[in-house]
Amino acid sequence: MKSIYKKIIFIISAIALFSVIVGVVKYSLTYIENNPEKYLPTQK
């Protein structure tokens, strides 16, 4: 019975961690797109 709880907790924590990483990546990409001159080399 306890092993089932451990599996559920592990799955929930893994999903939470994955969603946090995805959110950070999406936020970073939108921030870089909004401020391209800071991160991307200027093409002249």
Stockholm file with secondary structure:
# STOCKHOLM 1.0

chainA/1-44         MKSIYKKIIFIISAIALFSVIVGVVKYSLTYIENNPEKYLPTQK
#=GR chainA/1-44 SS CHHHHHHHHHHHHHHHHHHHHHHHHHHHHHHHHHSHHHHSCCCC
#=GC SS_cons        CHHHHHHHHHHHHHHHHHHHHHHHHHHHHHHHHHSHHHHSCCCC
//
